[in-house]
């Protein structure tokens, strides 16, 4: 997890890792929003190939939705 003053690097994440399944979709767009201070929602394309989906990190619950 990053602190708000830290910069996000260009490397695999520690909560969610996915790709476009070798071009199965035109655009790999992931949407992230906070539901509450301790609940995060990550939305991703249904055709995405998922490598990692962590459901809890520290005190934060993480929910996933495909679209």
N, C-alpha and C positions, 0 to 999 in steps of 0.2 A: 504494500500500500504506500502511496506517495503522500507526503505532506503537501499542503497547498503551495508552498514556495518552491517545491522541487519540480524539475523539468522532466517530462515524460520522454524516455528514450525510445529509440527505434529498434525494439527487440521483443521477443515473445513475452507475454504477460504472465502474471502469477495467479490470475483469476479466470481468464477466458482466452482461449487460443483457438482460432478457426481460420479457414481459408475458403477460396471460391470454388473448391472442388474442380480444379483444373479448367477453370473458365465456364463452369456450369451456369453462371449468372453474369449478367452484364456489369453489375456493380455490387461490390461487397460492402454494404453499408450497415454498420453496427450503431445502434442508438442506446444511450445509457442515460438513466435519470434516477435521482434519489426519490423514493416514495416517502421516506422519513429519514431521520438522522442516522438510523441504523438499518435501513433496508434499501437496497439498490436493485434496479431492474435493468437487465441487459436484453435488448431485442436484436435479433439477427435474422438474416434470410433463411427460409426453410431449406434451401438447397445447400447451405453452407456445410462444409466438412468440419466437424468439431473434434478438437484434440484435447481440450481441457475446459471443464466447467466446475469451478469451485462454488459450493453453495453457502459457505460460511468462512469469513476471514476475520479473525478477532471477534469483535462484537457485531460485525456487519453481516446481515443475512442477504444473500444474493439470489434473486429469482431470474429465470430465463424465459423468454417468449420468442418463438419463431413467427415470422410473418411471411 
